[in-house]
Amino acid sequence: MTSFKHLDDFPEDIHHLIPKSFDIIGDVAVVSIPPELVDHKFSVAEYISSRRGNIRGVLNKVTKLEGDHRVAGFELLFGDSSLTTHAEFGMRYKMDLKDVFFNGRLAFERKRVASLVQQGEDVLVPFCGVGPFAIPAAAKGAKVIALEKNPAACKWLAENIKLNHVGDNISPILADASCIGNMLNAKFDRVIIPTPYGMDRFLEDVLPLVRIGGHLHFYTFKTREQIEGLIKKYSGMGLNIIGYRRCGNIAPGVSRWVFDMVKV
């Protein structure tokens, strides 16, 4: 039986189709294998597993994020489980990648935001997933309310709160953040909003919950040409823009952007 551990093990005419990059979350590699390689997908998964010594499983992304729970479709091509524990700047996040959304490429962005959190702040994190924004804020001594409507993600969020010993500082809530205006009667010093694609209207919904002088970290998906218009829009909403930056491309010409703002 042929072992596919080197590029030369494949027919030369498909070398250019074999993925050169992939995400590693915990000990699971996540890859998008092109349809042209469907007959070779298990061999490609074996090849990917050989690229790093710590890869225990390989998941092939077969659909984009979809549904109310923002979960992609995956097939397990190598290994026996999509369950993993991901380490990130001293925190650990346990999850089943088939059931939740997790973006490992935002690690440095999450560290940056966590570095701004002050002890004793009241922090709100909607769309919190398994906790990569919420748990570091709680570890800094903030009092965090974390909302997530995917039951599987909320289950892992509760598990990760215990895993990182921040139970005294964080309250997980299984709820749809889009109903937040009718759900919470509180004011927050900081709101961290990893907004899903197409939900920019949420900024207006959450703004009444932010104290004057409170901070917002708002994530949106836009082209570079749209940024100037957003700056004017957010300023007109009573927000002082401290800074904004790209956090990676998601499609040709479209990037994830974060706006750091203060309510005035």
C-alpha positions as CSV (number, residue, x, y, z in Angstrom):
1,M,0.0,0.0,0.0
2,T,1.4,3.4,-1.0
3,S,2.1,5.9,1.7
4,F,1.5,9.5,0.8
5,K,4.0,11.5,2.8
6,H,5.8,13.4,0.1
7,L,4.5,15.5,-2.8
8,D,6.4,13.3,-5.2
9,D,4.1,10.4,-4.1
10,F,1.3,12.0,-6.1
11,P,0.9,12.2,-9.9
12,E,2.8,15.2,-11.2
13,D,-0.2,16.7,-13.0
14,I,-2.0,17.3,-9.7
15,H,0.9,18.7,-7.7
16,H,-0.4,22.3,-8.2
17,L,-3.9,21.4,-6.8
18,I,-2.6,20.0,-3.5
19,P,-3.2,22.5,-0.7
20,K,0.0,24.2,0.4
21,S,-1.5,25.8,3.5
22,F,-4.0,24.8,6.2
23,D,-5.2,25.8,9.6
24,I,-4.2,23.8,12.7
25,I,-6.5,24.0,15.6
26,G,-5.2,22.0,18.6
27,D,-4.0,18.8,16.9
28,V,-6.5,18.8,14.0
29,A,-5.7,20.3,10.6
30,V,-8.5,22.0,8.7
31,V,-8.1,22.1,5.0
32,S,-10.3,22.8,1.9
33,I,-9.5,20.1,-0.7
34,P,-10.5,21.2,-4.2
35,P,-13.2,19.1,-6.0
36,E,-10.6,18.0,-8.6
37,L,-8.9,16.0,-5.9
38,V,-11.9,14.1,-4.6
39,D,-10.5,10.8,-5.7
40,H,-7.3,11.6,-3.9
41,K,-8.7,13.2,-0.7
42,F,-7.7,10.5,1.7
43,S,-4.2,10.5,0.3
44,V,-4.0,14.3,0.6
45,A,-5.1,14.1,4.2
46,E,-2.3,11.6,4.9
47,Y,0.2,13.9,3.2
48,I,-1.1,16.9,5.3
49,S,-0.8,14.8,8.5
50,S,2.8,14.1,7.8
51,R,3.7,17.8,7.5
52,R,3.6,18.3,11.2
53,G,4.3,15.8,14.0
54,N,1.4,16.9,16.2
55,I,-1.5,16.4,13.7
56,R,-3.8,13.7,14.9
57,G,-6.7,14.4,12.6
58,V,-7.5,16.1,9.3
59,L,-10.9,17.7,8.5
60,N,-11.9,18.7,5.0
61,K,-14.2,21.7,4.8
62,V,-16.9,20.9,2.4
63,T,-19.4,23.8,2.9
64,K,-19.0,27.4,4.0
65,L,-20.4,28.7,7.3
66,E,-24.1,28.2,7.2
67,G,-27.2,28.0,9.3
68,D,-28.2,29.7,12.5
69,H,-25.2,28.3,14.4
70,R,-22.6,29.5,11.8
71,V,-21.0,26.0,11.4
72,A,-19.3,24.8,8.3
73,G,-19.7,21.2,7.0
74,F,-16.7,19.0,7.5
75,E,-15.7,15.4,6.7
76,L,-13.0,13.6,8.8
77,L,-10.4,12.2,6.4
78,F,-7.7,11.2,8.8
79,G,-7.8,10.2,12.5
80,D,-10.7,9.1,14.5
81,S,-12.1,12.3,16.0
82,S,-12.7,16.0,15.4
83,L,-12.5,16.7,19.2
84,T,-9.4,18.7,20.1
85,T,-8.0,21.1,22.7
86,H,-6.4,24.3,21.3
87,A,-3.8,26.2,23.3
88,E,-3.6,30.0,22.8
89,F,-1.5,32.4,24.9
90,G,-1.9,30.4,28.2
91,M,-5.6,29.6,27.6
92,R,-7.0,26.3,26.5
93,Y,-10.2,25.7,24.5
94,K,-11.7,22.3,24.1
95,M,-14.2,21.8,21.3
96,D,-15.5,19.5,18.6
97,L,-14.7,21.2,15.4
98,K,-17.6,19.6,13.6
99,D,-20.1,21.4,15.9
100,V,-18.6,24.9,16.5
101,F,-16.9,27.8,14.7
102,F,-13.4,28.6,15.7
103,N,-11.0,30.9,13.9
104,G,-7.4,30.1,14.9
105,R,-6.1,33.0,12.8
106,L,-7.4,35.6,15.2
107,A,-5.2,34.5,18.1
108,F,-3.0,37.7,18.1
109,E,-6.1,39.9,17.7
110,R,-7.7,38.2,20.7
111,K,-4.5,38.7,22.7
112,R,-4.4,42.4,21.7
113,V,-8.0,43.0,22.8
114,A,-7.4,41.1,26.1
115,S,-4.4,43.3,26.8
116,L,-6.8,46.3,26.9
117,V,-9.2,44.8,29.4
118,Q,-9.0,46.3,32.9
119,Q,-9.6,44.4,36.1
120,G,-13.1,45.1,37.4
121,E,-14.6,46.1,34.1
122,D,-18.1,44.9,33.1
123,V,-17.6,43.2,29.7
124,L,-20.1,41.9,27.2
125,V,-19.1,39.4,24.5
126,P,-22.0,38.4,22.2
127,F,-21.4,35.7,19.6
128,C,-18.7,34.3,21.9
129,G,-18.4,30.8,20.6
130,V,-16.3,28.5,22.8
131,G,-14.9,31.5,24.6
132,P,-11.6,32.8,22.9
133,F,-12.5,36.5,23.5
134,A,-14.5,36.1,26.7
135,I,-12.2,33.8,28.7
136,P,-9.1,36.0,28.4
137,A,-11.1,39.0,29.5
138,A,-12.3,37.1,32.6
139,A,-8.8,36.0,33.3
140,K,-7.8,39.7,33.4
141,G,-10.3,40.2,36.3
142,A,-13.2,41.6,34.3
143,K,-16.8,40.5,35.0
144,V,-17.9,39.0,31.7
145,I,-21.3,38.1,30.3
146,A,-20.9,35.8,27.3
147,L,-23.7,35.1,24.9
148,E,-23.8,32.2,22.4
149,K,-26.9,30.6,20.7
150,N,-25.3,27.4,19.4
151,P,-26.0,24.9,22.2
152,A,-22.9,22.9,21.3
153,A,-20.6,25.9,21.5
154,C,-22.3,27.0,24.7
155,K,-21.6,23.5,26.2
156,W,-17.9,23.8,25.3
157,L,-17.9,27.4,26.6
158,A,-19.0,26.1,30.0
159,E,-16.3,23.4,29.8
160,N,-13.6,25.9,28.9
161,I,-14.6,28.2,31.7
162,K,-13.8,25.4,34.1
163,L,-10.7,24.4,32.2
164,N,-9.3,27.9,32.5
165,H,-10.5,28.5,36.1
166,V,-12.4,31.7,35.4
167,G,-15.8,30.6,36.7
168,D,-16.0,33.4,39.3
169,N,-15.7,36.1,36.6
170,I,-17.8,34.9,33.7
171,S,-21.5,34.1,33.2
172,P,-22.3,32.1,30.0
173,I,-25.8,32.5,28.5
174,L,-27.3,30.3,25.9
175,A,-29.2,33.0,23.9
176,D,-29.6,34.7,20.5
177,A,-27.6,37.9,20.8
178,S,-29.8,39.5,18.1
179,C,-32.5,39.7,20.9
180,I,-30.0,41.4,23.3
181,G,-32.0,44.6,23.6
182,N,-34.9,42.7,25.3
183,M,-32.6,40.4,27.3
184,L,-30.2,42.5,29.4
185,N,-30.8,45.4,31.7
186,A,-27.2,46.4,32.3
187,K,-24.5,48.8,31.3
188,F,-21.0,47.7,30.2
189,D,-17.6,49.2,30.2
190,R,-16.5,47.2,27.2
191,V,-18.2,45.2,24.5
192,I,-16.2,42.8,22.3
193,I,-18.3,42.0,19.2
194,P,-16.9,39.3,16.8
195,T,-19.8,40.0,14.5
196,P,-21.0,37.3,12.1
197,Y,-21.0,38.1,8.4
198,G,-23.9,40.3,7.4
199,M,-24.9,41.4,11.0
200,D,-23.6,44.9,11.1
201,R,-27.0,46.1,12.4
202,F,-26.1,44.6,15.7
203,L,-23.9,47.6,16.5
204,E,-27.0,49.8,16.8
205,D,-28.7,47.1,19.0
206,V,-25.9,46.9,21.5
207,L,-25.0,50.6,21.7
208,P,-27.6,51.4,24.4
209,L,-25.9,48.9,26.7
210,V,-22.5,50.7,26.6
211,R,-21.7,53.3,29.3
212,I,-20.6,56.7,28.2
213,G,-16.8,56.4,27.9
214,G,-17.2,52.7,27.4
215,H,-15.2,50.8,24.7
216,L,-16.3,48.8,21.8
217,H,-14.3,46.4,19.6
218,F,-16.5,45.8,16.6
219,Y,-15.6,43.4,13.8
220,T,-17.1,43.7,10.3
221,F,-16.4,42.4,6.8
222,K,-15.8,45.1,4.2
223,T,-13.7,46.2,1.2
224,R,-11.1,48.9,1.7
225,E,-13.2,51.3,-0.2
226,Q,-16.1,51.0,2.3
227,I,-14.0,52.0,5.3
228,E,-14.3,55.8,4.9
229,G,-18.0,55.6,4.8
230,L,-18.0,53.4,8.0
231,I,-15.9,56.0,9.8
232,K,-18.4,58.7,9.0
233,K,-21.3,56.4,10.0
234,Y,-19.9,55.4,13.3
235,S,-18.9,59.0,14.2
236,G,-22.5,60.0,13.5
237,M,-23.6,57.3,16.0
238,G,-21.8,59.0,18.8
239,L,-18.6,56.9,18.7
240,N,-15.1,58.1,18.8
241,I,-12.9,55.9,16.6
242,I,-9.6,55.2,18.4
243,G,-8.3,53.0,15.6
244,Y,-9.1,50.4,13.0
245,R,-7.2,47.6,11.3
246,R,-7.5,44.6,9.0
247,C,-7.7,41.2,10.6
248,G,-7.3,39.0,7.6
249,N,-8.8,38.5,4.2
250,I,-11.9,36.3,3.8
251,A,-12.6,36.7,0.0
252,P,-11.0,38.6,-2.9
253,G,-11.1,42.2,-1.9
254,V,-13.0,41.6,1.3
255,S,-11.3,41.7,4.7
256,R,-12.3,41.4,8.3
257,W,-11.8,44.8,10.0
258,V,-11.9,45.7,13.7
259,F,-12.9,49.2,14.9
260,D,-11.8,50.2,18.4
261,M,-14.2,52.9,19.5
262,V,-15.4,54.8,22.6
263,K,-18.9,55.9,23.2
264,V,-19.1,59.7,23.8
